[in-house]
Amino acid sequence: MAQILIRRIDDAAMERLRAVAKQRGMSVEAVAREAVQNLTPVPSRDPVIEARSIRAMNMHEPLDSVAIIREYRDNDSPYR
């Protein structure tokens, strides 16, 4: 595994990091590692596969925008 050394961290930022670590019952190093891992996500899969999986999560049928516009246009009442 790789290592990183970060110099010149603002004192206030370090105190916030220590407070978060204490609150979570973790070491400062573990909290910092978690932050780095969250800021550097693993590259996604093939874009086509990713798009299909996102589309599969959508349980609604596609909206017909023309029908919606016509419904609003033809509706007699100004507001619903």
mmCIF file as gemmi writes it, N, C-alpha and C atoms, coordinates in Angstrom:
data_model
loop_
_atom_site.group_PDB
_atom_site.id
_atom_site.type_symbol
_atom_site.label_atom_id
_atom_site.label_alt_id
_atom_site.label_comp_id
_atom_site.label_asym_id
_atom_site.label_entity_id
_atom_site.label_seq_id
_atom_site.pdbx_PDB_ins_code
_atom_site.Cartn_x
_atom_site.Cartn_y
_atom_site.Cartn_z
_atom_site.occupancy
_atom_site.B_iso_or_equiv
_atom_site.pdbx_formal_charge
_atom_site.auth_seq_id
_atom_site.auth_asym_id
_atom_site.pdbx_PDB_model_num
ATOM 1 N N . MET Axp A 1 ? 0.836 -1.185 0 1 0 ? 1 A 1
ATOM 2 C CA . MET Axp A 1 ? 0 0 0 1 0 ? 1 A 1
ATOM 3 C C . MET Axp A 1 ? 0.877 1.244 0 1 0 ? 1 A 1
ATOM 4 N N . ALA Axp A 2 ? 0.363 2.298 -0.581 1 0 ? 2 A 1
ATOM 5 C CA . ALA Axp A 2 ? 1.093 3.559 -0.664 1 0 ? 2 A 1
ATOM 6 C C . ALA Axp A 2 ? 0.939 4.358 0.62 1 0 ? 2 A 1
ATOM 7 N N . GLN Axp A 3 ? 1.839 5.295 0.791 1 0 ? 3 A 1
ATOM 8 C CA . GLN Axp A 3 ? 1.788 6.197 1.943 1 0 ? 3 A 1
ATOM 9 C C . GLN Axp A 3 ? 1.861 7.624 1.439 1 0 ? 3 A 1
ATOM 10 N N . ILE Axp A 4 ? 1.359 8.544 2.266 1 0 ? 4 A 1
ATOM 11 C CA . ILE Axp A 4 ? 1.396 9.956 1.917 1 0 ? 4 A 1
ATOM 12 C C . ILE Axp A 4 ? 1.692 10.75 3.182 1 0 ? 4 A 1
ATOM 13 N N . LEU Axp A 5 ? 2.488 11.787 3.029 1 0 ? 5 A 1
ATOM 14 C CA . LEU Axp A 5 ? 2.802 12.691 4.134 1 0 ? 5 A 1
ATOM 15 C C . LEU Axp A 5 ? 2.268 14.062 3.747 1 0 ? 5 A 1
ATOM 16 N N . ILE Axp A 6 ? 1.44 14.629 4.601 1 0 ? 6 A 1
ATOM 17 C CA . ILE Axp A 6 ? 0.857 15.941 4.309 1 0 ? 6 A 1
ATOM 18 C C . ILE Axp A 6 ? 1.438 16.941 5.296 1 0 ? 6 A 1
ATOM 19 N N . ARG Axp A 7 ? 2.099 17.938 4.768 1 0 ? 7 A 1
ATOM 20 C CA . ARG Axp A 7 ? 2.705 18.979 5.605 1 0 ? 7 A 1
ATOM 21 C C . ARG Axp A 7 ? 1.842 20.238 5.581 1 0 ? 7 A 1
ATOM 22 N N . ARG Axp A 8 ? 2.072 21.087 6.572 1 0 ? 8 A 1
ATOM 23 C CA . ARG Axp A 8 ? 1.45 22.408 6.667 1 0 ? 8 A 1
ATOM 24 C C . ARG Axp A 8 ? -0.08 22.338 6.653 1 0 ? 8 A 1
ATOM 25 N N . ILE Axp A 9 ? -0.629 21.486 7.508 1 0 ? 9 A 1
ATOM 26 C CA . ILE Axp A 9 ? -2.082 21.44 7.683 1 0 ? 9 A 1
ATOM 27 C C . ILE Axp A 9 ? -2.46 22.551 8.655 1 0 ? 9 A 1
ATOM 28 N N . ASP Axp A 10 ? -3.459 23.311 8.304 1 0 ? 10 A 1
ATOM 29 C CA . ASP Axp A 10 ? -3.948 24.394 9.145 1 0 ? 10 A 1
ATOM 30 C C . ASP Axp A 10 ? -4.325 23.847 10.522 1 0 ? 10 A 1
ATOM 31 N N . ASP Axp A 11 ? -3.94 24.57 11.584 1 0 ? 11 A 1
ATOM 32 C CA . ASP Axp A 11 ? -4.212 24.111 12.955 1 0 ? 11 A 1
ATOM 33 C C . ASP Axp A 11 ? -5.698 23.887 13.207 1 0 ? 11 A 1
ATOM 34 N N . ALA Axp A 12 ? -6.527 24.773 12.698 1 0 ? 12 A 1
ATOM 35 C CA . ALA Axp A 12 ? -7.971 24.639 12.898 1 0 ? 12 A 1
ATOM 36 C C . ALA Axp A 12 ? -8.492 23.384 12.183 1 0 ? 12 A 1
ATOM 37 N N . ALA Axp A 13 ? -7.993 23.128 10.989 1 0 ? 13 A 1
ATOM 38 C CA . ALA Axp A 13 ? -8.411 21.934 10.251 1 0 ? 13 A 1
ATOM 39 C C . ALA Axp A 13 ? -7.986 20.674 10.993 1 0 ? 13 A 1
ATOM 40 N N . MET Axp A 14 ? -6.787 20.696 11.564 1 0 ? 14 A 1
ATOM 41 C CA . MET Axp A 14 ? -6.301 19.533 12.312 1 0 ? 14 A 1
ATOM 42 C C . MET Axp A 14 ? -7.156 19.293 13.551 1 0 ? 14 A 1
ATOM 43 N N . GLU Axp A 15 ? -7.561 20.368 14.213 1 0 ? 15 A 1
ATOM 44 C CA . GLU Axp A 15 ? -8.427 20.218 15.385 1 0 ? 15 A 1
ATOM 45 C C . GLU Axp A 15 ? -9.778 19.623 14.993 1 0 ? 15 A 1
ATOM 46 N N . ARG Axp A 16 ? -10.321 20.074 13.859 1 0 ? 16 A 1
ATOM 47 C CA . ARG Axp A 16 ? -11.587 19.508 13.383 1 0 ? 16 A 1
ATOM 48 C C . ARG Axp A 16 ? -11.417 18.024 13.057 1 0 ? 16 A 1
ATOM 49 N N . LEU Axp A 17 ? -10.291 17.678 12.455 1 0 ? 17 A 1
ATOM 50 C CA . LEU Axp A 17 ? -10.014 16.284 12.126 1 0 ? 17 A 1
ATOM 51 C C . LEU Axp A 17 ? -9.919 15.436 13.399 1 0 ? 17 A 1
ATOM 52 N N . ARG Axp A 18 ? -9.239 15.956 14.406 1 0 ? 18 A 1
ATOM 53 C CA . ARG Axp A 18 ? -9.138 15.248 15.686 1 0 ? 18 A 1
ATOM 54 C C . ARG Axp A 18 ? -10.52 15.074 16.337 1 0 ? 18 A 1
ATOM 55 N N . ALA Axp A 19 ? -11.339 16.124 16.251 1 0 ? 19 A 1
ATOM 56 C CA . ALA Axp A 19 ? -12.677 16.058 16.849 1 0 ? 19 A 1
ATOM 57 C C . ALA Axp A 19 ? -13.533 15.004 16.145 1 0 ? 19 A 1
ATOM 58 N N . VAL Axp A 20 ? -13.451 14.953 14.834 1 0 ? 20 A 1
ATOM 59 C CA . VAL Axp A 20 ? -14.211 13.946 14.081 1 0 ? 20 A 1
ATOM 60 C C . VAL Axp A 20 ? -13.723 12.555 14.445 1 0 ? 20 A 1
ATOM 61 N N . ALA Axp A 21 ? -12.416 12.386 14.531 1 0 ? 21 A 1
ATOM 62 C CA . ALA Axp A 21 ? -11.849 11.084 14.879 1 0 ? 21 A 1
ATOM 63 C C . ALA Axp A 21 ? -12.313 10.647 16.265 1 0 ? 21 A 1
ATOM 64 N N . LYS Axp A 22 ? -12.299 11.569 17.214 1 0 ? 22 A 1
ATOM 65 C CA . LYS Axp A 22 ? -12.725 11.251 18.576 1 0 ? 22 A 1
ATOM 66 C C . LYS Axp A 22 ? -14.203 10.888 18.601 1 0 ? 22 A 1
ATOM 67 N N . GLN Axp A 23 ? -15.017 11.658 17.87 1 0 ? 23 A 1
ATOM 68 C CA . GLN Axp A 23 ? -16.46 11.419 17.831 1 0 ? 23 A 1
ATOM 69 C C . GLN Axp A 23 ? -16.766 10.041 17.25 1 0 ? 23 A 1
ATOM 70 N N . ARG Axp A 24 ? -16.013 9.636 16.239 1 0 ? 24 A 1
ATOM 71 C CA . ARG Axp A 24 ? -16.248 8.342 15.585 1 0 ? 24 A 1
ATOM 72 C C . ARG Axp A 24 ? -15.51 7.185 16.265 1 0 ? 24 A 1
ATOM 73 N N . GLY Axp A 25 ? -14.673 7.5 17.225 1 0 ? 25 A 1
ATOM 74 C CA . GLY Axp A 25 ? -13.898 6.454 17.875 1 0 ? 25 A 1
ATOM 75 C C . GLY Axp A 25 ? -12.848 5.865 16.961 1 0 ? 25 A 1
ATOM 76 N N . MET Axp A 26 ? -12.278 6.702 16.118 1 0 ? 26 A 1
ATOM 77 C CA . MET Axp A 26 ? -11.277 6.273 15.144 1 0 ? 26 A 1
ATOM 78 C C . MET Axp A 26 ? -10.002 7.079 15.357 1 0 ? 26 A 1
ATOM 79 N N . SER Axp A 27 ? -8.941 6.626 14.718 1 0 ? 27 A 1
ATOM 80 C CA . SER Axp A 27 ? -7.708 7.406 14.752 1 0 ? 27 A 1
ATOM 81 C C . SER Axp A 27 ? -7.807 8.525 13.723 1 0 ? 27 A 1
ATOM 82 N N . VAL Axp A 28 ? -6.975 9.542 13.905 1 0 ? 28 A 1
ATOM 83 C CA . VAL Axp A 28 ? -6.927 10.641 12.941 1 0 ? 28 A 1
ATOM 84 C C . VAL Axp A 28 ? -6.512 10.098 11.581 1 0 ? 28 A 1
ATOM 85 N N . GLU Axp A 29 ? -5.572 9.174 11.583 1 0 ? 29 A 1
ATOM 86 C CA . GLU Axp A 29 ? -5.113 8.577 10.322 1 0 ? 29 A 1
ATOM 87 C C . GLU Axp A 29 ? -6.248 7.851 9.61 1 0 ? 29 A 1
ATOM 88 N N . ALA Axp A 30 ? -7.072 7.117 10.349 1 0 ? 30 A 1
ATOM 89 C CA . ALA Axp A 30 ? -8.187 6.393 9.736 1 0 ? 30 A 1
ATOM 90 C C . ALA Axp A 30 ? -9.219 7.352 9.144 1 0 ? 30 A 1
ATOM 91 N N . VAL Axp A 31 ? -9.48 8.444 9.832 1 0 ? 31 A 1
ATOM 92 C CA . VAL Axp A 31 ? -10.43 9.435 9.316 1 0 ? 31 A 1
ATOM 93 C C . VAL Axp A 31 ? -9.87 10.088 8.058 1 0 ? 31 A 1
ATOM 94 N N . ALA Axp A 32 ? -8.59 10.419 8.072 1 0 ? 32 A 1
ATOM 95 C CA . ALA Axp A 32 ? -7.955 11.029 6.896 1 0 ? 32 A 1
ATOM 96 C C . ALA Axp A 32 ? -7.954 10.047 5.728 1 0 ? 32 A 1
ATOM 97 N N . ARG Axp A 33 ? -7.663 8.774 6.01 1 0 ? 33 A 1
ATOM 98 C CA . ARG Axp A 33 ? -7.668 7.761 4.951 1 0 ? 33 A 1
ATOM 99 C C . ARG Axp A 33 ? -9.055 7.637 4.345 1 0 ? 33 A 1
ATOM 100 N N . GLU Axp A 34 ? -10.083 7.629 5.195 1 0 ? 34 A 1
ATOM 101 C CA . GLU Axp A 34 ? -11.463 7.543 4.722 1 0 ? 34 A 1
ATOM 102 C C . GLU Axp A 34 ? -11.809 8.743 3.835 1 0 ? 34 A 1
ATOM 103 N N . ALA Axp A 35 ? -11.357 9.927 4.242 1 0 ? 35 A 1
ATOM 104 C CA . ALA Axp A 35 ? -11.635 11.136 3.461 1 0 ? 35 A 1
ATOM 105 C C . ALA Axp A 35 ? -10.975 11.059 2.085 1 0 ? 35 A 1
ATOM 106 N N . VAL Axp A 36 ? -9.742 10.601 2.039 1 0 ? 36 A 1
ATOM 107 C CA . VAL Axp A 36 ? -9.034 10.476 0.753 1 0 ? 36 A 1
ATOM 108 C C . VAL Axp A 36 ? -9.732 9.449 -0.124 1 0 ? 36 A 1
ATOM 109 N N . GLN Axp A 37 ? -10.124 8.327 0.459 1 0 ? 37 A 1
ATOM 110 C CA . GLN Axp A 37 ? -10.793 7.295 -0.329 1 0 ? 37 A 1
ATOM 111 C C . GLN Axp A 37 ? -12.141 7.779 -0.859 1 0 ? 37 A 1
ATOM 112 N N . ASN Axp A 38 ? -12.853 8.574 -0.076 1 0 ? 38 A 1
ATOM 113 C CA . ASN Axp A 38 ? -14.148 9.104 -0.526 1 0 ? 38 A 1
ATOM 114 C C . ASN Axp A 38 ? -13.987 10.158 -1.61 1 0 ? 38 A 1
ATOM 115 N N . LEU Axp A 39 ? -12.857 10.856 -1.619 1 0 ? 39 A 1
ATOM 116 C CA . LEU Axp A 39 ? -12.621 11.889 -2.633 1 0 ? 39 A 1
ATOM 117 C C . LEU Axp A 39 ? -12.036 11.332 -3.919 1 0 ? 39 A 1
ATOM 118 N N . THR Axp A 40 ? -11.617 10.084 -3.883 1 0 ? 40 A 1
ATOM 119 C CA . THR Axp A 40 ? -11.025 9.462 -5.071 1 0 ? 40 A 1
ATOM 120 C C . THR Axp A 40 ? -11.767 8.169 -5.378 1 0 ? 40 A 1
ATOM 121 N N . PRO Axp A 41 ? -12.982 8.262 -5.927 1 0 ? 41 A 1
ATOM 122 C CA . PRO Axp A 41 ? -13.778 7.067 -6.165 1 0 ? 41 A 1
ATOM 123 C C . PRO Axp A 41 ? -13.141 6.149 -7.21 1 0 ? 41 A 1
ATOM 124 N N . VAL Axp A 42 ? -13.475 4.894 -7.109 1 0 ? 42 A 1
ATOM 125 C CA . VAL Axp A 42 ? -13.006 3.918 -8.087 1 0 ? 42 A 1
ATOM 126 C C . VAL Axp A 42 ? -13.671 4.238 -9.419 1 0 ? 42 A 1
ATOM 127 N N . PRO Axp A 43 ? -12.914 4.2 -10.512 1 0 ? 43 A 1
ATOM 128 C CA . PRO Axp A 43 ? -13.53 4.484 -11.816 1 0 ? 43 A 1
ATOM 129 C C . PRO Axp A 43 ? -14.714 3.554 -12.07 1 0 ? 43 A 1
ATOM 130 N N . SER Axp A 44 ? -15.729 4.11 -12.683 1 0 ? 44 A 1
ATOM 131 C CA . SER Axp A 44 ? -16.932 3.324 -12.926 1 0 ? 44 A 1
ATOM 132 C C . SER Axp A 44 ? -16.696 2.298 -14.022 1 0 ? 44 A 1
ATOM 133 N N . ARG Axp A 45 ? -17.641 1.434 -14.111 1 0 ? 45 A 1
ATOM 134 C CA . ARG Axp A 45 ? -17.576 0.392 -15.128 1 0 ? 45 A 1
ATOM 135 C C . ARG Axp A 45 ? -17.759 1.002 -16.509 1 0 ? 45 A 1
ATOM 136 N N . ASP Axp A 46 ? -17.914 0.138 -17.469 1 0 ? 46 A 1
ATOM 137 C CA . ASP Axp A 46 ? -18.171 0.567 -18.843 1 0 ? 46 A 1
ATOM 138 C C . ASP Axp A 46 ? -19.37 1.518 -18.836 1 0 ? 46 A 1
ATOM 139 N N . PRO Axp A 47 ? -19.268 2.665 -19.486 1 0 ? 47 A 1
ATOM 140 C CA . PRO Axp A 47 ? -20.364 3.656 -19.448 1 0 ? 47 A 1
ATOM 141 C C . PRO Axp A 47 ? -21.705 3.093 -19.915 1 0 ? 47 A 1
ATOM 142 N N . VAL Axp A 48 ? -21.687 2.217 -20.887 1 0 ? 48 A 1
ATOM 143 C CA . VAL Axp A 48 ? -22.948 1.648 -21.385 1 0 ? 48 A 1
ATOM 144 C C . VAL Axp A 48 ? -23.589 0.777 -20.308 1 0 ? 48 A 1
ATOM 145 N N . ILE Axp A 49 ? -22.781 -0.047 -19.651 1 0 ? 49 A 1
ATOM 146 C CA . ILE Axp A 49 ? -23.298 -0.901 -18.58 1 0 ? 49 A 1
ATOM 147 C C . ILE Axp A 49 ? -23.808 -0.037 -17.434 1 0 ? 49 A 1
ATOM 148 N N . GLU Axp A 50 ? -23.047 1.01 -17.1 1 0 ? 50 A 1
ATOM 149 C CA . GLU Axp A 50 ? -23.454 1.917 -16.022 1 0 ? 50 A 1
ATOM 150 C C . GLU Axp A 50 ? -24.788 2.596 -16.354 1 0 ? 50 A 1
ATOM 151 N N . ALA Axp A 51 ? -24.948 3.057 -17.578 1 0 ? 51 A 1
ATOM 152 C CA . ALA Axp A 51 ? -26.196 3.719 -17.998 1 0 ? 51 A 1
ATOM 153 C C . ALA Axp A 51 ? -27.366 2.748 -17.933 1 0 ? 51 A 1
ATOM 154 N N . ARG Axp A 52 ? -27.139 1.521 -18.36 1 0 ? 52 A 1
ATOM 155 C CA . ARG Axp A 52 ? -28.223 0.531 -18.313 1 0 ? 52 A 1
ATOM 156 C C . ARG Axp A 52 ? -28.625 0.209 -16.877 1 0 ? 52 A 1
ATOM 157 N N . SER Axp A 53 ? -27.659 0.13 -15.977 1 0 ? 53 A 1
ATOM 158 C CA . SER Axp A 53 ? -27.999 -0.174 -14.59 1 0 ? 53 A 1
ATOM 159 C C . SER Axp A 53 ? -28.765 0.985 -13.958 1 0 ? 53 A 1
ATOM 160 N N . ILE Axp A 54 ? -28.391 2.217 -14.299 1 0 ? 54 A 1
ATOM 161 C CA . ILE Axp A 54 ? -29.123 3.382 -13.786 1 0 ? 54 A 1
ATOM 162 C C . ILE Axp A 54 ? -30.532 3.412 -14.361 1 0 ? 54 A 1
ATOM 163 N N . ARG Axp A 55 ? -30.651 3.123 -15.644 1 0 ? 55 A 1
ATOM 164 C CA . ARG Axp A 55 ? -31.963 3.099 -16.282 1 0 ? 55 A 1
ATOM 165 C C . ARG Axp A 55 ? -32.84 2.02 -15.654 1 0 ? 55 A 1
ATOM 166 N N . ALA Axp A 56 ? -32.244 0.878 -15.289 1 0 ? 56 A 1
ATOM 167 C CA . ALA Axp A 56 ? -33.013 -0.217 -14.686 1 0 ? 56 A 1
ATOM 168 C C . ALA Axp A 56 ? -33.552 0.172 -13.311 1 0 ? 56 A 1
ATOM 169 N N . MET Axp A 57 ? -32.888 1.108 -12.628 1 0 ? 57 A 1
ATOM 170 C CA . MET Axp A 57 ? -33.358 1.56 -11.324 1 0 ? 57 A 1
ATOM 171 C C . MET Axp A 57 ? -34.617 2.403 -11.432 1 0 ? 57 A 1
ATOM 172 N N . ASN Axp A 58 ? -34.855 2.99 -12.597 1 0 ? 58 A 1
ATOM 173 C CA . ASN Axp A 58 ? -36.017 3.842 -12.804 1 0 ? 58 A 1
ATOM 174 C C . ASN Axp A 58 ? -37.223 2.971 -13.083 1 0 ? 58 A 1
ATOM 175 N N . MET Axp A 59 ? -38.135 2.907 -12.14 1 0 ? 59 A 1
ATOM 176 C CA . MET Axp A 59 ? -39.295 2.04 -12.265 1 0 ? 59 A 1
ATOM 177 C C . MET Axp A 59 ? -40.458 2.723 -12.988 1 0 ? 59 A 1
ATOM 178 N N . HIS Axp A 60 ? -40.319 3.996 -13.296 1 0 ? 60 A 1
ATOM 179 C CA . HIS Axp A 60 ? -41.399 4.724 -13.949 1 0 ? 60 A 1
ATOM 180 C C . HIS Axp A 60 ? -41.316 4.549 -15.458 1 0 ? 60 A 1
ATOM 181 N N . GLU Axp A 61 ? -42.463 4.647 -16.08 1 0 ? 61 A 1
ATOM 182 C CA . GLU Axp A 61 ? -42.476 4.61 -17.537 1 0 ? 61 A 1
ATOM 183 C C . GLU Axp A 61 ? -42.036 5.969 -18.06 1 0 ? 61 A 1
ATOM 184 N N . PRO Axp A 62 ? -41.45 6.004 -19.242 1 0 ? 62 A 1
ATOM 185 C CA . PRO Axp A 62 ? -41.012 7.289 -19.795 1 0 ? 62 A 1
ATOM 186 C C . PRO Axp A 62 ? -42.179 8.265 -19.939 1 0 ? 62 A 1
ATOM 187 N N . LEU Axp A 63 ? -41.911 9.524 -19.705 1 0 ? 63 A 1
ATOM 188 C CA . LEU Axp A 63 ? -42.94 10.549 -19.818 1 0 ? 63 A 1
ATOM 189 C C . LEU Axp A 63 ? -43.049 11.013 -21.258 1 0 ? 63 A 1
ATOM 190 N N . ASP Axp A 64 ? -44.26 11.273 -21.674 1 0 ? 64 A 1
ATOM 191 C CA . ASP Axp A 64 ? -44.508 11.812 -23.001 1 0 ? 64 A 1
ATOM 192 C C . ASP Axp A 64 ? -44.671 13.322 -22.843 1 0 ? 64 A 1
ATOM 193 N N . SER Axp A 65 ? -43.612 14.067 -23.094 1 0 ? 65 A 1
ATOM 194 C CA . SER Axp A 65 ? -43.636 15.504 -22.851 1 0 ? 65 A 1
ATOM 195 C C . SER Axp A 65 ? -44.665 16.219 -23.729 1 0 ? 65 A 1
ATOM 196 N N . VAL Axp A 66 ? -44.873 15.738 -24.931 1 0 ? 66 A 1
ATOM 197 C CA . VAL Axp A 66 ? -45.852 16.372 -25.816 1 0 ? 66 A 1
ATOM 198 C C . VAL Axp A 66 ? -47.252 16.254 -25.218 1 0 ? 66 A 1
ATOM 199 N N . ALA Axp A 67 ? -47.575 15.087 -24.691 1 0 ? 67 A 1
ATOM 200 C CA . ALA Axp A 67 ? -48.895 14.892 -24.085 1 0 ? 67 A 1
ATOM 201 C C . ALA Axp A 67 ? -49.064 15.776 -22.857 1 0 ? 67 A 1
ATOM 202 N N . ILE Axp A 68 ? -48.032 15.931 -22.075 1 0 ? 68 A 1
ATOM 203 C CA . ILE Axp A 68 ? -48.104 16.783 -20.888 1 0 ? 68 A 1
ATOM 204 C C . ILE Axp A 68 ? -48.31 18.236 -21.284 1 0 ? 68 A 1
ATOM 205 N N . ILE Axp A 69 ? -47.581 18.702 -22.282 1 0 ? 69 A 1
ATOM 206 C CA . ILE Axp A 69 ? -47.727 20.09 -22.756 1 0 ? 69 A 1
ATOM 207 C C . ILE Axp A 69 ? -49.128 20.318 -23.297 1 0 ? 69 A 1
ATOM 208 N N . ARG Axp A 70 ? -49.631 19.374 -24.073 1 0 ? 70 A 1
ATOM 209 C CA . ARG Axp A 70 ? -50.982 19.514 -24.613 1 0 ? 70 A 1
ATOM 210 C C . ARG Axp A 70 ? -52.021 19.545 -23.501 1 0 ? 70 A 1
ATOM 211 N N . GLU Axp A 71 ? -51.825 18.713 -22.47 1 0 ? 71 A 1
ATOM 212 C CA . GLU Axp A 71 ? -52.77 18.685 -21.36 1 0 ? 71 A 1
ATOM 213 C C . GLU Axp A 71 ? -52.821 20.037 -20.667 1 0 ? 71 A 1
ATOM 214 N N . TYR Axp A 72 ? -51.658 20.639 -20.415 1 0 ? 72 A 1
ATOM 215 C CA . TYR Axp A 72 ? -51.636 21.959 -19.78 1 0 ? 72 A 1
ATOM 216 C C . TYR Axp A 72 ? -52.221 23.028 -20.703 1 0 ? 72 A 1
ATOM 217 N N . ARG Axp A 73 ? -51.913 22.946 -21.978 1 0 ? 73 A 1
ATOM 218 C CA . ARG Axp A 73 ? -52.405 23.934 -22.934 1 0 ? 73 A 1
ATOM 219 C C . ARG Axp A 73 ? -53.921 23.873 -23.074 1 0 ? 73 A 1
ATOM 220 N N . ASP Axp A 74 ? -54.466 22.667 -23.114 1 0 ? 74 A 1
ATOM 221 C CA . ASP Axp A 74 ? -55.898 22.494 -23.369 1 0 ? 74 A 1
ATOM 222 C C . ASP Axp A 74 ? -56.749 22.568 -22.11 1 0 ? 74 A 1
ATOM 223 N N . ASN Axp A 75 ? -56.11 22.625 -20.961 1 0 ? 75 A 1
ATOM 224 C CA . ASN Axp A 75 ? -56.858 22.672 -19.71 1 0 ? 75 A 1
ATOM 225 C C . ASN Axp A 75 ? -57.499 24.052 -19.567 1 0 ? 75 A 1
ATOM 226 N N . ASP Axp A 76 ? -58.785 24.087 -19.204 1 0 ? 76 A 1
ATOM 227 C CA . ASP Axp A 76 ? -59.52 25.353 -19.104 1 0 ? 76 A 1
ATOM 228 C C . ASP Axp A 76 ? -59.125 26.155 -17.879 1 0 ? 76 A 1
ATOM 229 N N . SER Axp A 77 ? -58.798 25.496 -16.789 1 0 ? 77 A 1
ATOM 230 C CA . SER Axp A 77 ? -58.466 26.245 -15.572 1 0 ? 77 A 1
ATOM 231 C C . SER Axp A 77 ? -57.02 26.734 -15.648 1 0 ? 77 A 1
ATOM 232 N N . PRO Axp A 78 ? -56.793 28.009 -15.225 1 0 ? 78 A 1
ATOM 233 C CA . PRO Axp A 78 ? -55.456 28.583 -15.37 1 0 ? 78 A 1
ATOM 234 C C . PRO Axp A 78 ? -54.425 27.913 -14.474 1 0 ? 78 A 1
ATOM 235 N N . TYR Axp A 79 ? -54.828 27.47 -13.305 1 0 ? 79 A 1
ATOM 236 C CA . TYR Axp A 79 ? -53.897 26.826 -12.388 1 0 ? 79 A 1
ATOM 237 C C . TYR Axp A 79 ? -54.53 25.587 -11.796 1 0 ? 79 A 1
ATOM 238 N N . ARG Axp A 80 ? -53.708 24.638 -11.452 1 0 ? 80 A 1
ATOM 239 C CA . ARG Axp A 80 ? -54.243 23.413 -10.837 1 0 ? 80 A 1
ATOM 240 C C . ARG Axp A 80 ? -54.118 23.472 -9.363 1 0 ? 80 A 1
